[in-house]
Each structure stands twice: as C-alpha cells, then as structure tokens.
Amino acid sequence: MNVIVDGLLINYREVGNKTAKPVIFLHGWADQSSSFDGLAGGLSAEYRCIMVDLPGFGSSQAPPEAWDIPDFSNLVSAFLNKIKVKPYALAGHSNGGAIAIKAVAEGKVKPKKLILLASSGLRGRQKFKKTVYKALAKPAKAGLALLPKYKREAIKRKLYGSIGSDYMVSGHMKETFKKIVSYDVSADAGKIDIPVLLVYGSDDTYTPPEFGAHFRGMIKGSELEIIEGAGHFVHQENSAKTTALIRGFLK
C-alpha cells in the first residue's frame, strides 16, 4: 500500500486483523519492510502488524535532501497520523531502533510498549565508529555485514565499480548515512518511561550485546534478552525465539 506523507510516497504493508492492537515495525539502514516478514507472520494472529519502508528504501520515495534521525522520526509520526493508527507497540531494528527511541522520547509517537532489536544509536562507542568508517571507506569488505542478507547477496554479484553506489543506495543518501552514524540517542533513551524490550544477538559485532546493556542502564525498567548464536539480524537469524520474546513482552 502507498500513502503520501509530507510530500513523499511511502510504501507500507499490513498483516493481521485490522481490529487488533497495532504493532509498527521500522527497519534498519539499507533494509526494507520485508525484513520483518518472519516476525509479522508469527504475530499476525494476535496483532495488526504494519511494516514501513522508510524514505529512500524499499518502495518508498527518497527524501529531497540529507536527513537525520529526527527527520525520520518526524516522518514516522506523520505517517501514523496519515493512516490514523495509534500504535500499541513500536519495534525498530538497528537504525530503526534509534529512530524509534527518538520518536518515543520526544512524544512524537506514543506507543504503550517499545521493542528494540539490535538497536544502534550509541555513537560514542569506539568500536562501532571504527566499523562505520571502514564501511564508508571500503564497503565491499567491511560494510557488508551491516546490510540485510538480500542486499549482501546482490552486492556480491556486482563488480567493485558499482558496489559503493549500491551500498549507499544513491546520491544524497550517502550524506544521510553520514548524519545518521553521527547521531547519538543516549539522552533520548533516558527519557523513555514505557516498558522496553531489548533483544540482541550474542555474535553481533556491529551493535554488540554491550549496546543492549548500555540501553538497559539508560532506560528504567527495560528488559534485555541475548539470543545465543545470532548476529546483527537477530530477528531473521532466530525468528522463532525473537517472536516468542516479543509475544511474551506484548502480553
């Protein structure tokens, strides 16, 4: 489905009963709404699952200029107002988690519960910064693991001459990427006062379990779950376990 939000064509998908409690899903950088197919399939019997292609990704129109985390959070708020949905829960993976934190902290989105899957947004961590710089300099080698599987496979089939543009998507989205990886949501996380579930993979080297521990310390009453053997795309690598954790948290 498509809707115009603040002048941009935004694509989104729904599964589940429209009369059930809505759960909104926000994907990470260079990903798209299909990232959550496994989770939505497991939750659709009980919840209305709405998965959004954020601007510049999937089938949604790219913003006209470089955006930052606050810009994306504003868009999410405007999108929900446009489709007239008040979310019961908001879920974000990686950069989608950082966007969700910002939106909730500033009251732009007011869910009852927040789910953060391998959430990024702690930009002061030296290890993450070094990884990002490597990804910017040599996306063919260092940046691949930051991307969803479908994107990694597409890149591997390309020659070096086109890898860089494919990784950054296109044009000013490269500048958007630079803005996003410099934005820290630590102060925003400290403002959140609703129940929060943090889910991280034990083998995630990009937003490692330590990120989850830091967020747990910042967000009063939050719960941290570590899924053994999972990496950055924890919700895909162990969809069954992640779904079970979310279902228990939402109930």
Disulfide bonds with the S-S distance in Angstrom:
none
